[in-house]
């Protein structure tokens, strides 16, 4: 694939806060630790303190990957390699680069893939810069998330593949045995050409040979990325929660995260930042099979909403001590949990994630936990050969295709028309005439000058409308050519949105197989912060 890169701000799809972060705007500096640069990482290593229990982490990961072999589950690809990578986590000079996402079926939209590729590529670049250290890319499965409606579908080739099922509780614990219709539909869209059988076999095995969606997702993601050294963690584990229990207890009772993050949000709002998440007084759920409900403090008791379950403070402490796995951090506490159990130095996320992490640093500081370097994941646009030919014939630059169809058409017509469609020169002549008219009116009667200005404004409006009509008339002369722009936009911006936010990776994999992943890794540059346009 050929790659062209453009600035994120030139796409029009990223918030001003994200752009400000990438451009090192001073007002945001107190809301993160180090800059997302090689120099920033070098500075982080000077004082990085890993509080994670490395041996516990390695043991939990080993159990999650290989502890179910007696159940007859399929062996994971690159098993020996992954086992060695997990063991590396025991070493004091090994660090992780983490990205996280929900357990979307069939991996969901393309950006799921892009997140992981960014983490993989960054670990390689860090290894080159720091050969004395080891770096492991980690995919954190949001297995405790309970919003099933956000993960039970994917869009591929213009079709929505839906898993019709009523689910409750943590999505990672759901049995995917009711997915047969969705599997068949997805494989039907893949077809029979290219690498469809390889991908079809992956999803068939993942969703029919495991009894938990978390394990199924691990199998599928490992089949795609295990060979690159990706390690996948499911933090829904008694032992990991036990290590986090002291912070759980302190935060639930003292409501520290609520105080810290609320104060940070007030400061960010004064800077014009659109707040992504708001903390609650208690930022934990109570978790059991088929149950994940908010924990609230009411009438001197800690109650689980929509249930009869409640605790005194003493009972709550005992419950956390004996069953820490029943306490599930929400969106503002999950990052702190992550940094407590991983030797992590960077988090890779999308634009909204980067912004909400900016809300959290004060809470990290309060609990004396190192804040990771925030990396905006790579964004990509994959352009098929047929569409690339249309773009070339229309002589469109990469940055132009991000504009609206009307703007592209107008610019194209102005550029290629044999007629001068601008009335700018004529308007300048009229402006000079009106300056004389306003001066004469002022000399006769100073109250007439506003009337002359009003006439000028009406004429400017009329001239602008006439110019639009000239462009519109010329567009009719190029109707056939301009239809190409509609086809281009529809192909690479489905539903007028970024391709990566809706389209699944499946058809790209069918065409290119594992080479698709290889090409993403080759072309993505995590620390350049450019939007990558990939052309077949």
C-alpha positions as CSV (number, residue, x, y, z in Angstrom):
1,X,0.0,0.0,0.0
2,X,1.0,3.6,-0.6
3,X,0.7,5.9,2.3
4,X,0.0,9.7,2.5
5,X,-0.2,11.5,5.8
6,X,-2.1,14.7,6.7
7,X,-2.4,16.7,9.9
8,X,-5.3,15.7,12.1
9,X,-6.5,19.3,12.3
10,X,-6.9,19.3,8.5
11,X,-9.4,16.4,8.6
12,X,-12.1,18.3,10.5
13,X,-12.8,15.2,12.5
14,X,-10.9,15.8,15.7
15,X,-11.7,18.1,18.7
16,X,-9.7,21.3,19.4
17,X,-8.7,19.8,22.7
18,X,-7.0,16.8,21.0
19,X,-5.3,19.2,18.5
20,X,-4.1,21.4,21.5
21,X,-2.7,18.4,23.2
22,X,-0.8,17.3,20.1
23,X,0.5,20.9,19.6
24,X,1.7,21.2,23.2
25,X,-0.6,24.1,24.2
26,X,0.7,25.3,27.6
27,X,-2.7,25.5,29.3
28,X,-3.1,21.7,29.1
29,X,0.3,20.7,30.5
30,X,-0.8,20.3,34.1
31,X,-3.3,17.7,33.1
32,X,-0.8,15.1,31.9
33,X,2.7,13.9,32.8
34,X,5.2,13.7,29.9
35,X,4.9,14.6,26.2
36,X,4.2,11.8,23.7
37,X,7.7,11.9,22.3
38,X,10.8,9.8,22.6
39,X,12.3,12.5,24.8
40,X,9.1,12.3,27.0
41,X,9.6,8.6,27.4
42,X,13.3,9.0,28.3
43,X,12.2,11.5,31.0
44,X,9.6,9.1,32.3
45,X,12.1,6.3,32.7
46,X,14.2,8.6,35.0
47,X,11.7,8.3,37.8
48,X,9.2,5.5,36.8
49,X,8.1,3.5,39.8
50,X,6.3,0.2,39.0
51,X,3.9,-0.7,41.8
52,X,2.5,-3.7,39.9
53,X,3.1,-7.1,41.3
54,X,5.0,-8.5,38.3
55,X,5.0,-12.2,39.4
56,X,1.3,-12.0,40.1
57,X,0.6,-10.4,36.8
58,X,2.6,-13.1,34.9
59,X,0.8,-15.9,36.8
60,X,-2.6,-14.5,36.1
61,X,-1.9,-14.1,32.4
62,X,-0.4,-17.6,32.2
63,X,-3.6,-19.0,33.8
64,X,-5.8,-16.9,31.5
65,X,-4.0,-18.1,28.4
66,X,-3.2,-21.7,29.2
67,X,-5.2,-22.6,32.3
68,X,-8.2,-23.9,30.4
69,X,-6.4,-26.5,28.3
70,X,-8.0,-29.3,30.3
71,X,-11.4,-28.1,29.1
72,X,-10.6,-29.0,25.5
73,X,-10.5,-25.4,24.2
74,X,-8.5,-24.8,21.1
75,X,-4.8,-24.0,21.5
76,X,-3.9,-20.4,20.9
77,X,-1.7,-19.5,18.0
78,X,1.9,-18.5,18.8
79,X,1.4,-20.0,22.2
80,X,5.1,-20.6,23.0
81,X,6.0,-17.1,21.9
82,X,3.3,-15.6,24.0
83,X,4.3,-17.6,27.0
84,X,7.8,-16.1,26.7
85,X,6.4,-12.6,26.4
86,X,4.4,-13.1,29.5
87,X,7.4,-14.3,31.4
88,X,9.3,-11.2,30.3
89,X,6.8,-9.2,32.5
90,X,8.5,-10.6,35.5
91,X,11.7,-8.7,34.6
92,X,12.3,-5.2,36.1
93,X,13.3,-3.7,32.8
94,X,10.0,-4.7,31.0
95,X,7.2,-2.2,30.4
96,X,3.9,-2.3,28.8
97,X,2.1,-0.1,26.2
98,X,-1.6,-0.6,26.7
99,X,-4.7,0.0,24.7
100,X,-8.2,-1.0,25.7
101,X,-11.6,-1.6,24.2
102,X,-14.9,-3.3,24.6
103,X,-15.5,-6.9,23.4
104,X,-17.1,-5.9,20.1
105,X,-18.1,-9.0,18.1
106,X,-15.8,-9.7,15.1
107,X,-13.7,-6.8,16.6
108,X,-16.2,-4.2,15.7
109,X,-15.0,-1.1,13.7
110,X,-11.6,-0.7,12.2
111,X,-10.3,1.5,14.9
112,X,-10.3,-1.5,17.2
113,X,-7.5,-2.9,14.9
114,X,-5.8,0.5,14.6
115,X,-5.5,0.8,18.4
116,X,-3.7,-2.4,18.7
117,X,-1.4,-1.8,15.7
118,X,-0.4,1.6,17.2
119,X,0.5,-0.1,20.5
120,X,2.6,-2.8,18.6
121,X,4.4,-0.3,16.5
122,X,5.2,2.0,19.5
123,X,6.8,-0.9,21.4
124,X,9.0,-1.5,18.4
125,X,10.1,2.1,18.3
126,X,10.7,2.2,22.0
127,X,12.8,-0.9,21.8
128,X,15.0,0.7,19.1
129,X,15.4,3.8,21.3
130,X,16.0,1.8,24.5
131,X,17.6,-1.5,23.6
132,X,18.3,-2.3,27.3
133,X,14.6,-2.5,28.0
134,X,11.7,-4.7,26.9
135,X,8.3,-3.4,25.8
136,X,5.1,-5.5,25.6
137,X,2.0,-4.3,23.7
138,X,-1.1,-5.1,25.8
139,X,-4.8,-5.2,24.9
140,X,-7.0,-4.6,27.9
141,X,-10.3,-6.3,27.4
142,X,-13.2,-4.3,28.8
143,X,-14.7,-7.6,30.0
144,X,-16.6,-6.0,32.9
145,X,-18.4,-3.5,30.7
146,X,-22.2,-4.1,30.8
147,X,-23.4,-2.2,27.8
148,X,-24.2,-5.1,25.5
149,X,-25.9,-2.9,22.9
150,X,-22.6,-1.2,22.1
151,X,-20.8,-4.5,21.2
152,X,-23.5,-6.8,19.8
153,X,-23.1,-5.7,16.1
154,X,-20.7,-4.8,13.4
155,X,-20.9,-3.1,10.0
156,X,-19.2,-4.8,7.1
157,X,-19.7,-4.2,3.4
158,X,-22.7,-2.0,4.0
159,X,-24.5,-4.7,6.0
160,X,-25.1,-4.7,9.8
161,X,-24.4,-8.0,11.4
162,X,-26.3,-8.2,14.7
163,X,-26.2,-10.7,17.6
164,X,-29.8,-10.8,18.7
165,X,-29.7,-11.7,22.4
166,X,-30.9,-10.2,25.7
167,X,-27.9,-10.0,28.0
168,X,-27.1,-8.6,31.4
169,X,-24.1,-8.3,33.6
170,X,-20.5,-8.2,32.5
171,X,-20.2,-8.8,28.8
172,X,-17.0,-10.8,29.2
173,X,-18.9,-13.5,31.1
174,X,-21.6,-13.9,28.4
175,X,-21.7,-17.3,26.6
176,X,-21.5,-16.7,22.9
177,X,-23.5,-19.9,22.1
178,X,-26.4,-17.9,20.7
179,X,-24.2,-16.3,18.0
180,X,-24.8,-18.8,15.2
181,X,-27.0,-16.5,13.1
182,X,-24.5,-13.6,13.4
183,X,-21.6,-15.9,12.6
184,X,-23.3,-17.2,9.5
185,X,-24.3,-13.7,8.4
186,X,-20.7,-12.4,8.9
187,X,-19.2,-15.3,7.0
188,X,-21.7,-14.8,4.2
189,X,-20.5,-11.2,3.7
190,X,-16.9,-12.4,3.7
191,X,-17.7,-14.6,0.7
192,X,-15.5,-17.4,-0.6
193,X,-12.6,-15.5,-2.3
194,X,-9.2,-14.5,-1.0
195,X,-8.6,-15.1,2.6
196,X,-12.2,-15.5,3.6
197,X,-11.8,-19.1,4.7
198,X,-8.9,-18.1,7.1
199,X,-11.0,-15.4,8.7
200,X,-14.1,-17.5,8.7
201,X,-12.3,-20.3,10.5
202,X,-11.0,-17.8,13.1
203,X,-14.4,-16.4,14.0
204,X,-16.1,-19.8,13.8
205,X,-13.6,-21.2,16.4
206,X,-13.6,-18.1,18.6
207,X,-17.4,-17.9,19.0
208,X,-18.2,-21.7,19.1
209,X,-15.4,-23.2,21.1
210,X,-15.4,-21.0,24.2
211,X,-18.1,-20.4,26.8
212,X,-17.2,-16.8,27.7
213,X,-17.1,-13.8,25.3
214,X,-13.8,-12.7,27.0
215,X,-12.1,-16.0,26.1
216,X,-13.6,-15.9,22.6
217,X,-12.3,-12.4,22.0
218,X,-8.8,-13.4,23.3
219,X,-8.7,-16.2,20.8
220,X,-9.7,-14.0,17.9
221,X,-7.5,-11.1,18.7
222,X,-4.6,-13.5,19.5
223,X,-5.1,-15.1,16.1
224,X,-4.6,-11.7,14.5
225,X,-1.9,-10.2,16.7
226,X,-0.3,-13.0,18.8
227,X,2.6,-13.3,16.3
228,X,3.5,-9.6,16.9
229,X,3.8,-10.2,20.7
230,X,0.5,-8.7,21.8
231,X,-0.5,-9.8,25.3
232,X,-4.2,-9.8,26.2
233,X,-5.4,-9.2,29.7
234,X,-8.8,-9.8,31.4
235,X,-8.8,-7.8,34.6
236,X,-11.9,-9.5,35.8
237,X,-9.9,-11.6,38.2
238,X,-10.0,-12.1,42.0
239,X,-6.2,-11.9,42.4
240,X,-5.8,-8.7,40.5
241,X,-8.7,-7.1,42.2
242,X,-7.3,-8.2,45.6
243,X,-4.1,-6.1,44.8
244,X,-6.3,-3.1,44.1
245,X,-8.5,-3.6,47.1
246,X,-6.9,-1.0,49.4
247,X,-7.6,1.8,46.9
248,X,-11.1,0.4,46.2
249,X,-12.0,0.6,49.9
250,X,-10.5,4.0,50.4
251,X,-12.1,5.5,47.3
252,X,-15.6,4.1,48.0
253,X,-15.6,5.3,51.6
254,X,-13.8,8.7,51.1
255,X,-15.0,9.4,47.6
256,X,-11.6,10.8,46.6
257,X,-12.0,10.2,42.9
258,X,-15.2,12.2,42.9
259,X,-13.6,15.2,44.6
260,X,-10.3,15.1,42.6
261,X,-11.9,14.6,39.1
262,X,-14.7,17.1,39.7
263,X,-12.1,19.8,40.6
264,X,-10.1,18.9,37.5
265,X,-13.2,19.1,35.3
266,X,-14.0,22.5,36.5
267,X,-10.5,23.7,35.5
268,X,-10.8,22.0,32.1
269,X,-14.2,23.6,31.4
270,X,-12.7,27.0,32.0
271,X,-10.3,26.2,29.2
272,X,-13.2,25.4,26.9
273,X,-12.7,21.6,27.1
274,X,-15.8,19.5,26.4
275,X,-15.9,17.1,29.4
276,X,-16.1,13.4,28.3
277,X,-17.0,11.7,31.6
278,X,-18.3,13.0,34.9
279,X,-17.4,11.1,38.1
280,X,-19.9,9.8,40.6
281,X,-19.7,9.9,44.3
282,X,-18.8,6.2,44.2
283,X,-17.1,5.1,41.0
284,X,-17.5,1.3,41.4
285,X,-20.2,-1.2,40.3
286,X,-21.1,-4.3,42.2
287,X,-20.5,-7.3,40.0
288,X,-21.9,-10.9,39.9
289,X,-23.0,-13.2,37.2
290,X,-25.8,-11.4,35.2
291,X,-25.4,-8.4,37.5
292,X,-23.4,-5.2,37.3
293,X,-25.1,-2.3,39.1
294,X,-23.9,0.9,40.6
295,X,-22.9,1.1,44.2
296,X,-24.4,4.2,46.0
297,X,-24.3,5.5,49.5
298,X,-27.8,6.1,50.9
299,X,-29.1,6.3,54.5
300,X,-25.8,5.4,56.0
301,X,-25.6,2.2,53.9
302,X,-23.8,1.2,50.7
303,X,-26.5,-0.1,48.4
304,X,-26.4,-1.9,45.1
305,X,-29.0,-0.2,42.8
306,X,-32.0,-2.2,41.6
307,X,-31.3,-4.9,44.1
308,X,-31.9,-5.6,47.8
309,X,-28.1,-5.9,48.4
310,X,-26.6,-3.3,50.9
311,X,-23.8,-3.1,53.4
312,X,-22.8,-1.2,56.4
313,X,-19.3,0.3,56.3
314,X,-17.9,-2.6,58.2
315,X,-19.7,-5.1,56.0
316,X,-18.5,-3.3,52.9
317,X,-14.8,-3.6,54.1
318,X,-15.3,-7.3,54.8
319,X,-16.9,-7.8,51.3
320,X,-14.0,-6.1,49.6
321,X,-11.5,-8.1,51.6
322,X,-13.1,-11.5,50.9
323,X,-14.6,-10.9,47.4
324,X,-12.8,-8.0,45.7
325,X,-13.7,-9.4,42.3
326,X,-17.3,-8.3,43.0
327,X,-16.2,-4.6,42.8
328,X,-15.9,-3.3,39.3
329,X,-14.3,0.1,38.5
330,X,-16.2,2.4,36.3
331,X,-14.8,4.5,33.4
332,X,-12.9,6.9,35.7
333,X,-11.4,4.3,38.0
334,X,-10.5,1.7,35.4
335,X,-7.4,3.6,34.3
336,X,-6.1,3.8,37.8
337,X,-6.7,0.0,38.2
338,X,-4.9,-0.6,35.0
339,X,-1.8,1.4,36.1
340,X,-1.8,-0.4,39.4
341,X,-1.6,-3.9,38.0
342,X,0.6,-3.3,34.9
343,X,4.1,-1.9,34.5
344,X,2.7,0.5,32.1
345,X,4.2,3.6,30.5
346,X,1.8,4.6,27.8
347,X,-1.9,4.4,27.0
348,X,-3.1,4.4,23.4
349,X,-6.6,5.7,22.8
350,X,-8.9,7.6,20.5
351,X,-9.6,11.3,20.7
352,X,-12.3,11.1,23.3
353,X,-10.2,8.8,25.4
354,X,-7.3,11.1,25.4
355,X,-9.5,13.9,26.6
356,X,-11.1,11.9,29.4
357,X,-7.6,10.8,30.6
358,X,-6.7,14.5,30.9
359,X,-9.5,14.6,33.6
360,X,-7.8,11.9,35.7
361,X,-4.3,13.0,36.5
362,X,-5.1,14.7,39.8
363,X,-6.6,11.4,41.0
364,X,-3.4,9.6,40.0
365,X,-1.4,12.1,41.9
366,X,-3.6,11.7,45.0
367,X,-3.0,7.9,45.0
368,X,0.7,8.4,44.1
369,X,0.4,6.3,40.9
370,X,2.5,7.3,37.8
371,X,0.4,8.7,35.0
372,X,1.2,7.1,31.6
373,X,2.1,9.0,28.5
374,X,-1.1,9.5,26.4
375,X,-0.8,8.4,22.8
376,X,-3.5,9.3,20.3
377,X,-4.0,6.1,18.3
378,X,-3.2,6.1,14.6
379,X,-6.2,6.8,12.4
380,X,-6.3,5.4,8.9
381,X,-8.3,5.5,5.7
382,X,-8.1,2.5,3.4
383,X,-8.8,3.3,-0.2
384,X,-9.5,0.5,-2.7
385,X,-7.8,0.4,-6.1
386,X,-11.0,1.3,-7.9
387,X,-11.7,4.3,-5.7
388,X,-8.1,5.3,-5.9
389,X,-8.3,5.4,-9.7
390,X,-11.3,7.8,-9.4
391,X,-9.5,10.0,-7.0
392,X,-6.5,10.2,-9.3
393,X,-8.6,11.0,-12.3
394,X,-10.3,13.8,-10.4
395,X,-6.8,15.1,-9.4
396,X,-7.8,15.2,-5.7
397,X,-5.1,15.6,-3.0
398,X,-5.4,13.4,0.2
399,X,-6.5,16.4,2.3
400,X,-9.2,17.4,-0.1
401,X,-11.2,14.2,0.3
402,X,-12.0,15.0,3.9
403,X,-14.0,18.1,2.8
404,X,-17.7,17.9,2.2
405,X,-18.8,16.7,-1.2
406,X,-20.2,20.2,-2.1
407,X,-16.9,21.9,-1.1
408,X,-14.9,19.4,-3.2
409,X,-17.2,20.0,-6.1
410,X,-17.1,23.7,-5.9
411,X,-13.3,23.7,-5.6
412,X,-13.0,21.2,-8.5
413,X,-15.2,23.3,-10.8
414,X,-13.4,26.5,-10.0
415,X,-10.1,24.8,-10.7
416,X,-11.1,23.1,-14.0
417,X,-13.6,25.6,-15.5
418,X,-12.6,27.5,-18.6
419,X,-14.5,30.4,-17.2
420,X,-13.7,32.8,-14.4
421,X,-16.3,32.0,-11.8
422,X,-15.2,34.4,-9.2
423,X,-16.6,37.9,-8.9
424,X,-14.0,39.1,-6.4
425,X,-12.4,41.5,-8.8
426,X,-15.7,43.0,-9.8
427,X,-16.7,43.3,-6.2
428,X,-13.5,45.2,-5.4
429,X,-14.4,47.7,-8.1
430,X,-17.8,48.1,-6.6
431,X,-16.4,48.6,-3.1
432,X,-14.2,51.4,-4.4
433,X,-17.3,53.0,-6.0
434,X,-19.3,52.6,-2.7
435,X,-16.5,54.3,-0.7
436,X,-17.0,57.4,-3.0
437,X,-20.8,57.1,-2.7
438,X,-20.6,56.9,1.2
439,X,-18.2,59.9,1.3
440,X,-20.5,62.0,-0.9
441,X,-23.5,61.0,1.2
442,X,-21.7,61.9,4.4
443,X,-20.8,65.4,3.0
444,X,-24.4,66.1,2.0
445,X,-26.0,64.6,5.2
446,X,-24.0,62.5,7.7
447,X,-27.2,60.5,8.5
448,X,-27.2,59.1,5.0
449,X,-24.0,57.2,5.4
450,X,-25.6,54.2,7.1
451,X,-28.2,54.0,4.3
452,X,-25.4,53.8,1.8
453,X,-23.7,51.1,3.8
454,X,-26.9,49.1,3.9
455,X,-27.3,49.3,0.1
456,X,-23.7,48.1,-0.1
457,X,-24.4,45.1,2.2
458,X,-27.5,44.2,0.1
459,X,-25.5,44.4,-3.1
460,X,-22.7,42.2,-1.6
461,X,-25.3,39.6,-0.7
462,X,-26.7,39.7,-4.3
463,X,-23.2,39.4,-5.8
464,X,-22.4,36.4,-3.6
465,X,-25.6,34.7,-4.7
466,X,-24.8,35.4,-8.3
467,X,-21.4,33.9,-7.9
468,X,-23.0,30.8,-6.4
469,X,-25.3,30.6,-9.4
470,X,-22.3,30.8,-11.8
471,X,-20.6,27.9,-10.0
472,X,-23.9,25.9,-9.9
473,X,-24.4,26.5,-13.7
474,X,-20.9,25.4,-14.4
475,X,-21.3,22.3,-12.2
476,X,-24.2,21.2,-14.5
477,X,-21.7,21.3,-17.4
478,X,-19.5,18.8,-15.4
479,X,-22.3,16.7,-14.0
480,X,-20.9,13.3,-15.0
481,X,-17.5,14.1,-13.6
482,X,-18.8,15.5,-10.4
483,X,-20.9,12.3,-9.8
484,X,-17.5,10.6,-9.3
485,X,-17.1,12.7,-6.2
486,X,-20.3,11.4,-4.7
487,X,-19.2,7.8,-5.4
488,X,-15.8,8.5,-3.8
489,X,-17.3,10.0,-0.7
490,X,-19.8,7.3,-0.3
491,X,-17.1,4.6,-0.6
492,X,-14.6,6.0,1.9
493,X,-16.8,7.9,4.3
494,X,-19.8,5.6,4.9
495,X,-22.8,7.5,6.4
496,X,-20.6,10.7,6.2
497,X,-18.4,9.4,9.0
498,X,-14.8,8.2,9.1
499,X,-14.4,4.8,7.7
500,X,-12.6,3.6,10.8
501,X,-15.6,4.4,13.0
502,X,-18.0,2.1,11.3
503,X,-16.5,-0.4,8.8
504,X,-15.2,-3.7,10.1
505,X,-11.8,-4.9,9.0
506,X,-13.1,-8.2,7.5
507,X,-13.3,-7.4,3.8
508,X,-9.8,-5.8,3.9
509,X,-8.6,-9.0,5.5
510,X,-10.3,-11.1,2.9
511,X,-8.4,-9.2,0.2
512,X,-5.0,-9.0,1.8
513,X,-4.9,-11.5,4.6
514,X,-2.3,-11.0,7.3
515,X,-0.5,-8.6,4.9
516,X,-3.2,-6.1,5.9
517,X,-1.9,-6.0,9.5
518,X,1.7,-6.0,8.3
519,X,1.0,-3.0,6.1
520,X,-0.7,-1.1,8.9
521,X,2.3,-1.7,11.2
522,X,4.7,-0.7,8.5
523,X,2.9,2.6,7.7
524,X,1.6,3.8,11.0
525,X,3.9,6.1,12.9
526,X,2.5,6.5,16.5
527,X,4.7,9.5,17.4
528,X,4.2,11.5,14.2
529,X,0.5,12.1,14.9
530,X,-0.7,12.2,11.3
531,X,-3.8,10.8,9.7
532,X,-2.7,8.0,7.4
533,X,-4.4,7.5,4.0
534,X,-3.5,4.1,2.6
535,X,-4.1,3.4,-1.0
536,X,-4.1,0.0,-2.7
